[in-house]
Amino acid sequence: MEGKFQISDTTNLLRKIKDFTRSIVEDLAEGKSPEISINRFRNYCNDPEADCFCSSDEPKGREILTLRKTSQTYRIDMLLRVLLIVQQLLQENRHGSKRDIYYMHPSAFKAQSVVDRAIADICILFQCSRYNLNVVSVGNGLVMGWLKFKEAGRKFDCLSSLNTAFPVPVLVEEVEDVVSLAEYILVVEKETVFQRLANDMFCKTNRCIVVTGRGYPDVSTRRFLRLLMEKLQLPVHCLVDCDPYGFEILATYRFGSMQMAYDIESLRAPEMKWLGAFPSDSEIYGVPQQCLLPLTEEDKKRTEAMLLRCYLKREMPQWRLELETMLKRGVKFEIEALSVHSLSFLSEVYIPSKIRSESLPVTNLI
């Protein structure tokens, strides 16, 4: 984690873990119930009119865990189990995924979400990131284009084959020697669109870096994107489906996720622009009626809930207008629907024209 949350000294972190566990044991030995204070974080609230500070990385409250509450006993037990595994990873200088940790005690953990919550609690307690715990994500992301870098000594030379997909590095904190000749970064929601661009040799004719998280982005993809933004200082554009799920993915990249709000500064892409697809694109680019799908009741509920997020009114009123338009029209469509004119429409017409027009529809610029 960046800034005040960064703990790079493993020895120091191990000492803090030792002090924490010792205090728990001492309380139990004295017949007292240990109290564990955990800060709470959020990256948005559901009151558009609120005078809040959700976009900051300051805690938004505190939760006290104690053995005096039966409902919290299991949570404390799981936290300590995961902390023991983390301590072992640090001592042995090894890395493991959340899934690895779950399968060490599946009958005790019962569900992956239990491990996820314990890791989040540990990160908050010790003011660090997952990386500092040697807990890594199993990366799904792909990258191609005008870029080369090293990860833990391993070379990634995307420049040598511009339209070949390379895996996003898992050990993002060990990425170095980043070199690029790109003019911008393009993030696409889906692997199918990524492959369409690769097949059209998009990066050969456009000086850019293309990244996909293959749907909802994992931590490695989001952290890698943030690293590229910091190192290269390039504009970042995002292309997602015109539906509530596409917008949720866009919002996760731009504002971070609620689940990892404690690590918001190292995972969000604060300057990201929404390239499309917009509801208005269906008319502008002549998407046939048969490609427009009706919003389901779940789609409508999800969209209405997203419209309440404080950051949309405070920071991105243009995005909010597009969501309202989608809800009013009652239809959605996939990015691929824009290829109805030709297979290469996305690569040759849509994306270049959007980049030139600075991402947002002229009718919605404020």
N, C-alpha and C positions, 0 to 999 in steps of 0.2 A: 504494500500500500504506500502511496506517496505521502510526502509531507510529514505531518505529526504522527502518522500511524506507522511509519517505516521502521522496522527493526531488522537490521542487516546482520547483527552480531548473534549468531546461533548460541554462543556461550551465554550471552546475556538473556536470551529467551529461555534457555534451559534453566538458568538460575531462577527466573521468575516463575516458571512452572514448578520448580522444586519448592520455592517459598509458598506458593499457593497451596500445593498439596500438603505441605507441613502444617499450614494453618488449619486446614480441614481436619487433619488427624489430631491436632492438639485440642481443637474444639470438642471433638468426639470423645477424646480421652478425659476431658473435664466434664463430660455429661451435658455439654451445650450443643444446641443445633447450629451448624454452620450457616452463615448467611452469605449468599453470593449475589453481588449487585451487578446487574447487566444493563448497560445503556440500551435504549431503543432508538432506532433510526427509521426514517421514511424519506422518500424522495418526492412525494406529493401527498396532498390531502384531497378530499372530495368536496371541497367548498370553493367554488370559483371566485367567490367574493371575499375570501379570507385574506387577511393581512398577515400571511404566514412567512416562514423562512425555510420552507421545505427544500429549496434548492441548495442550501448550505449543507456542509458535512458535520454540523453540530448535532449532538444527541437531542432527541425530541421527547425524552422521558426516561424513566428507569424502572426496572423490574427487580424485585428481591426474591431470590429462590431460597427456600428453607425446608429442612426436613420436617418441620412442624406441620407442613401442609402435605397431606398424603398424595395429592395430585402432582406435586413437584418432586417427590422422592425419586420416581423413575427417571425424570429428566436429569436430575443431578447425577444419578447413577450412570446414565448413558454419557453424560458430559465427561465424567471421570474416566470411563472406559476408553472413549475416543482420545482423551488427553494422554492416556498411557501409551496408546499406539503412536500418537504424534511425537511424544518424547522419544520413543524407540526409533522412529524415522530420523529424527534430528541427531540422535546419538550415533546412529550408524551411517549418517549421511546418505540416506536412501530416499526415494520419492515414491509416493503411492497415490492412487486415485481415491475418490470417495467410495467408488464401487469396491475397490480393494479392501477398504476399511470395513465396509458393510459385511463382506464375506468372511471376515475374521471372526465375527460373532453374530451370524444371521438369526439365530434363535433368540438372542437377547435383544438385538436391535429391532427385529420384527419387520421393519420397513426402511427403505433408503432415506425417506424423509427424516427419520430419527437421527441418522448420521449427519444429514445436511444441517439440521438445526443445531446439533452439538458443535459442528465445525464453525458455524456462524457465531455461536455463543463464545467459543474459544477465541475467535478472531477479535470479537468485541472486548472480551476480558483482557486480552494481552495487547490490544491496540496494534494489530498486525493484519497482514493479508494471508490468504491461503498459501501463497507461495512461500512465505516465511515459515509455515508449518511443514513444508515439503509435501503438501497436498496439492496435486496437480489435476487439471481437467483432462479427460480423454478427448482430445481435439477432433472436431469434425470439419473445421473450416478449410477453405482452399484459397490460394492466391495465385495470380499470374500477372505478367506485365513487366513494366520497366523498373525492375527492382532486383537487388541482390543484397544478401546479408549472411551473417554467421550466427548459428545457435549452438552454444557449448562446443565450439570448434568445428561444427559441421557446416559446410558451405551450401547455400541456396542461391543458385544463379539463374533467376528467372529471365534475365536479359539474354541468355544464350538460347532460349526457346520461349519467345514472348507469349505464345498462346497455349503453353503447356501448364496444367494445373500442378501446383506444389502444395503440400500440406502446410497449414498454418502451424508454426512451431508451438510445442507444448510448454517448453521452458522459456517463456517470453522474456523473463527478467535476465536471461543469459544471451539475448540477442544483441549483437554488436556489429560494427562496420557496415551500417546500413547505407547503401548507395542507390540513388534513383535518378532517372532522367525524365520522370513523369511530370505531367502538368496538373493532374488531379487524381483523386482516388474515387473509384466507383464501387459501392457496396450493393450487391444484388441479393434479394431474399433467397432465391432458390437455385439449386444446383442445375436444374434444367436450363434456366436462363444463362447461368455461367457457362455451361457447355455450348449453348447457342452462340454466345459471343466468341468462345474459343474456336468453334467451327467456322465462324465468319471471319476469323483472324482479326478480330476487333482491335487488339492491342498493337497489331502491326501498323494500322492506319491511324490509331489514336494513342497519343503518348499518355498512358494512364496505367494505374494499378487497379486490378479488379479483385475484389474479395467477396466471398460468400460464406455465411455461417450454416448453409444448408437448412434454412428455416430459422427457428428460434436460436439465436447465437449463443454458443458456449462461452465460458469465461476466457479461454485462450484466444478466441477470435476477437472478442471485445477488447481485451487487453492489448493484443497485437495491433489492432486498428488504432487504439489510443497512442501506442508507441510510435507508429508511423506518422500520426498527426504531429506528435511532439518533435520527432526527429526531422521530418521533411517539410513541415509547415505548408502543406498542400490543402486546397479545398477538397471537401468530401461530400459526395452526392450519394443518395440512397434510393434504390428502385425496388418497390414492393408491390404486391398485389393490391388492387383496389377493393379491399375488404377489411373488416375489423381486425383480422389476424395479421394482415400485412401491416396495418397501422401499429399494432401492438409491438411488432418486431422493430419497426422504425423508432417507436418511442423508447424501446429498450436500448437500442444503440445510442440514441440522442440524450436520454434522461437517466438511463440506468434502470435496474429492476428493483422492485420493492424488497425482494428477498435478500438482495445484497446491497441495500441502501447504505450500510456501514462502510462500504468500499467504493462509494460512488465516484470519487474523484479519479480513480485509476481505471475505471471501466467505461465511463460514458464518453461520447464524442460530441462535445458541446457546440461545435461549429458545423455539425452535419446539416446539409440541406436536403429537403425532400424533392427528389427528381420526379416522382410519379409512382404509380399511376394514379391520376386524379379522377374523380367522378366526371369532371368536364371533358376529360380526354376521350370518352366514348363518343361524344358528338364531334369534337375537333378532328379526331382521326378516323371517324366513320366505322366504329365497331358495330358489327351487325347485331340485330336484336337477339338472335339466337345465342349470342355469346354473353349476353347479360343475364345473370342469374338473380332471382329474387332473394332479398335478405331474409334469413330465417328469423324466427322469434328470438333465438339465442343470439344471432347477429345484432338484432335491434337492441336487446338488453345490454350487450357488451358495448355497443357504440354509445348508448345513452350513459353508461357508467363512465366511459372514457371522457365524454364531454364535460363531466364534473371535475376532472383533474385540474388542480389549480394552475399548473404550469401552462396549460393551453391558453387560458385567458391572459395570464400574466406575461408569457414569453412568446407564444406562437398563436396569435389570433387567426393568422391565415390558415394554419392547419385545422383549427377549430371550425372555420367556415367550410372547409372541404369535408370534414366529418359530418357536419350538419347537412350539407348538400347530398352526401351519400345516403343519409338517413331519410331525407325528404324524398329522394328519388326511389328509394327502396330497392335498389339493385346494386350488384357487385360484379366484378370481372377480374380475370387473371391477367397477368402481364402478357402471357402468350397470346391472348386475344388480339393484341395489337399487331400480331404477325399475320393477320388474316389477308393483308394485301400481298405480302411476300414473306418468305422465310427470313430474309435479311432486313426486314423493315425496322426491327429494333436497332440493329447495328448501324444501318446506313441512313436512317431518317429520324426515328424517334429520339434515341439517346443524344446524337449530335445536336439536334435542334433544341432539345431541352437544356443541354449544357450551355449552348449559346444564349438562351433566354434566361439564364441564371436561375433555373430550377422551378420557379413558381409561375402559374398561369398569369398572364398579364391582367386578366379580369379580376384577379384576387390580390394583386399587389396593393399594399397600403403605404 
